């Protein structure tokens, strides 16, 4: 039952990480990134390279907590599955 927490953390982490990584990958591919907020603006790599690079870095760094959730969920799930195996072997 406790292993479901690990599976939930993996799912939540993937949601949080991909929410930031997919636009980051698209911006790398197309050369345009949209700012976040009520009035989102499009920033082009050719017109404003410094701002584009800063926004790209912020978008990539924002995926960090989601990646930590995924890692924590994998560790939690592995620890619980190891415990189940040890309990079954005893």
C-alpha positions in Angstrom: 0.0 0.0 0.0 2.8 2.4 0.8 4.4 1.9 -2.6 1.5 3.9 -4.1 3.0 7.0 -2.6 6.1 6.4 -4.8 4.0 5.9 -7.9 2.1 9.0 -7.2 5.2 11.0 -6.7 6.6 9.8 -10.0 3.4 10.8 -11.8 3.3 14.2 -10.1 7.0 14.8 -10.8 6.6 13.9 -14.5 3.7 16.3 -14.7 5.6 19.1 -13.1 8.8 18.5 -15.1 7.2 18.0 -18.5 5.1 21.1 -18.0 8.4 23.1 -18.2 10.5 20.8 -20.3 8.2 20.5 -23.3 8.1 24.3 -23.9 11.9 24.4 -23.3 12.5 21.8 -26.0 10.1 23.6 -28.4 11.9 26.9 -27.7 15.2 25.3 -28.5 13.8 23.9 -31.7 11.9 26.9 -33.0 13.8 29.9 -31.6 10.8 31.4 -29.9 9.7 31.3 -26.3 6.6 32.7 -24.6 6.8 34.4 -21.3 4.5 33.3 -18.5 1.8 35.5 -17.0 -1.4 37.2 -18.0 -0.1 39.0 -21.0 2.3 36.4 -22.5 4.8 37.8 -25.0 6.8 35.9 -27.6 10.5 36.4 -27.5 12.5 35.5 -30.6 16.1 34.3 -30.4 17.1 36.4 -33.4 15.7 39.7 -32.0 16.6 39.5 -28.3 19.2 36.7 -27.7 20.0 37.7 -24.1 16.4 37.7 -22.9 15.7 34.5 -24.9 18.7 32.8 -23.2 17.6 34.0 -19.7 14.0 32.8 -20.3 15.3 29.5 -21.6 17.5 29.0 -18.5 14.6 29.9 -16.1 12.3 27.4 -17.9 14.9 24.7 -17.6 15.6 25.4 -13.9 11.8 25.4 -13.2 11.8 21.7 -14.2 14.1 20.8 -11.3 11.5 20.3 -8.5 9.6 18.0 -10.8 12.7 16.0 -11.5 13.4 15.7 -7.7 9.9 14.4 -7.2 10.5 11.7 -9.8 13.8 10.7 -8.2 12.3 10.7 -4.8 9.4 8.6 -6.0 11.7 6.1 -7.7 13.8 5.8 -4.5 10.6 5.4 -2.3 9.2 2.8 -4.7 12.4 0.8 -4.9 12.8 0.9 -1.1 9.3 -0.4 -0.5 9.5 -3.1 -3.2 12.8 -4.2 -1.6 11.1 -4.3 1.8 8.3 -6.4 0.3 10.8 -8.8 -1.2 12.7 -9.1 2.0 9.5 -9.8 3.9 8.4 -12.4 1.4 11.8 -14.1 1.6 11.8 -14.3 5.4 
